[in-house]
Amino acid sequence: MKVYFLKENLNSYQIFPIPQNLNDFVEMEVENESELETKQLIDFKSQYILVDRQPTELHKWNGNSWVVDKKKKTEIKRELIKNLVDSIDDTAANISARWTRFAEEYKEREAAAIAFKEANFAGEVSVYISSFATVAGLDNQSASLLILQQAESLRTLQQQLAVQRMRKYELKHEALSDEELQRIHDDIIGKMQTLAEAQQ
C-alpha cells in the first residue's frame, strides 16, 4: 500500500486521496497502516528510509540503528543545568527583593535604634522608633531593642539565603543524573522558601 509523507514534516502523511502536488511528498510502500505506528520516515544522507521510531530526542540514526547522540545529550544536560541555576537565582532574587523592598527605611530605623541605645535609651527619640513603638504597643527602649533584633535576624537570613544560592554550584557537574540535579535544585528551593517564610 502506498503512503505519502509530506517532505516538510515527515511525521505527517496521507494514504487517500493521492496528493495533488506529488513534488511535496515522498511516496513509500508499506504492508499496512499499522506498520506506521512503530515506524517513521527519516531523511538519512539525502535518502528517505522507513525505520523504527526514534526512542528519544537524544537518539540519532547511524545508518543501522538509533544511537544516543552524545553531543545532543551534553547540550540538553547543559541547558537543564542552566535552567535549574537560573531558577535558583530567580528565587533568591525574588525573596531578597521582598525582604529589602524597604531597605532604606530599615537602615534608618536600625541607625536610630543604635543611636538611642548608645545614649542609654535617653534623650530625643527618632520618629522611626516612636512610630514603631506606638503601633507595636511597646515603650521606646523595648521598640529599639526589637528593631536591633529584627535587623540582626534579617542579616542572618540574608546570609543563609546567600549560602543556599551558592549551592547552585553543586549543579555544575554533568556527571550527575537529571534526577540528581532536580533533587539538589528542589532541596535548595525548599530551603530558600523556608527562609522566606521565617521573615514575614
C-alpha positions in Angstrom: 0.0 0.0 0.0 1.2 3.5 -0.9 1.7 6.2 1.8 2.5 9.8 1.0 4.7 11.6 3.5 4.9 15.4 3.5 8.5 16.4 2.8 8.5 19.4 5.2 7.1 17.3 8.0 7.9 13.6 7.7 5.6 12.8 10.6 2.6 13.9 8.5 1.3 11.5 5.9 -1.8 10.6 4.0 -3.0 7.5 2.2 -6.1 8.6 0.4 -6.6 10.7 -1.7 -3.4 10.8 -3.6 -1.9 14.3 -3.1 -2.4 16.8 -5.9 1.3 18.1 -5.7 3.4 14.9 -5.5 6.6 17.0 -5.5 5.8 18.0 -1.9 5.5 14.4 -0.8 7.6 11.2 -0.5 5.9 8.1 -1.7 6.6 4.9 0.3 5.3 1.4 0.1 4.2 -0.2 3.4 2.5 -3.5 4.1 -0.4 -1.9 6.1 -1.2 1.3 8.0 -0.5 -0.3 11.4 3.2 -0.5 10.4 3.2 3.3 10.7 2.6 3.1 14.4 6.0 1.6 15.0 7.9 3.1 12.1 8.8 6.6 10.9 10.2 8.0 7.7 13.6 9.8 8.0 15.9 11.6 5.6 19.2 10.0 6.1 22.0 11.3 3.8 19.5 12.6 1.3 17.7 9.2 1.2 14.3 8.6 2.6 14.0 5.4 4.6 11.4 3.9 6.9 12.9 2.9 10.3 11.7 2.0 13.8 10.5 5.1 15.7 13.2 7.3 17.4 13.2 6.3 21.1 14.1 9.8 22.4 15.2 13.1 21.0 18.7 12.1 22.2 18.9 9.3 19.6 20.4 9.7 16.2 20.2 7.4 13.3 23.6 6.0 12.4 22.6 4.1 9.2 21.7 0.9 11.0 20.1 1.8 14.3 19.3 4.6 16.7 22.2 5.5 19.0 22.5 8.1 21.7 23.9 11.3 20.3 26.4 12.3 23.0 26.7 15.9 21.7 23.0 16.4 21.8 22.8 14.8 25.3 25.5 17.1 26.5 23.7 20.1 25.1 20.4 19.1 26.8 22.2 18.5 30.1 23.9 21.9 30.0 20.5 23.5 29.2 18.9 21.7 32.1 21.7 22.8 34.4 21.4 26.4 33.2 17.6 26.4 33.7 18.0 25.0 37.3 20.7 27.5 38.2 18.5 30.4 36.8 15.6 29.1 38.8 17.7 29.2 42.0 19.0 32.7 41.2 15.5 34.0 40.4 14.0 32.5 43.6 16.8 34.1 45.7 16.3 37.4 43.9 12.5 37.4 44.5 12.9 36.5 48.2 15.6 39.1 48.6 13.5 41.8 46.9 10.7 41.1 49.3 13.0 41.4 52.3 14.7 44.6 51.1 11.9 46.5 49.5 12.1 48.9 52.4 15.8 48.6 52.8 16.4 52.3 53.3 13.8 52.6 55.9 15.2 49.5 57.7 18.7 51.1 57.7 17.4 54.4 59.1 15.3 52.6 61.7 18.3 50.5 62.8 20.7 53.5 62.9 18.1 55.4 65.1 17.9 52.3 67.4 21.7 52.1 67.7 22.0 55.8 68.5 19.2 55.6 71.1 20.8 52.5 72.7 24.2 54.3 72.7 22.6 57.2 74.5 21.4 54.7 77.2 17.8 55.0 75.9 17.6 58.6 76.9 17.1 61.9 75.0 15.3 62.6 71.8 13.7 59.6 70.2 13.6 59.3 66.4 10.3 59.1 64.6 11.5 55.7 63.3 11.5 54.3 66.8 8.5 56.2 68.3 6.2 55.3 65.3 7.2 51.7 65.6 6.8 51.7 69.4 3.3 53.2 69.2 1.9 50.6 66.7 3.7 47.7 68.4 2.4 48.8 71.8 5.9 49.0 73.2 7.9 51.6 75.1 10.8 53.2 73.1 13.5 51.1 74.7 11.8 47.8 74.0 11.0 49.0 70.5 14.7 49.9 69.9 15.8 46.5 71.2 13.3 44.8 69.0 14.4 46.8 65.9 18.0 45.8 66.5 17.0 42.2 67.0 15.0 42.2 63.8 17.8 43.8 61.8 20.3 41.2 63.0 17.7 38.4 62.2 17.3 39.8 58.7 21.1 39.9 58.2 21.3 36.3 59.3 18.6 35.2 57.0 20.2 37.1 54.1 23.5 35.2 54.8 21.6 31.9 54.9 19.9 32.8 51.6 23.3 33.5 50.1 24.6 30.2 51.3 21.7 28.4 49.6 22.1 30.4 46.4 25.8 29.5 46.2 24.8 25.8 46.4 23.9 26.2 42.7 27.5 25.3 42.0 26.6 21.8 43.2 24.7 21.5 39.9 27.7 22.3 37.7 28.6 18.6 37.4 27.5 17.0 34.2 28.1 13.5 35.6 25.1 13.9 37.9 21.9 12.4 36.5 18.9 14.6 35.6 17.1 13.2 38.7 20.0 14.1 41.0 20.2 17.6 39.5 16.5 18.1 40.1 16.7 16.7 43.6 19.5 19.2 44.5 17.6 22.1 42.9 14.4 21.2 44.8 16.3 20.9 48.1 17.8 24.4 47.6 14.5 25.9 46.6 12.8 24.3 49.6 15.3 25.7 52.0 15.1 29.1 50.4 11.3 29.1 50.8 11.7 28.1 54.4 13.9 31.1 54.9 11.4 33.3 53.1 8.6 32.2 55.5 10.8 32.9 58.5 10.9 36.6 57.6 7.3 37.8 57.1 
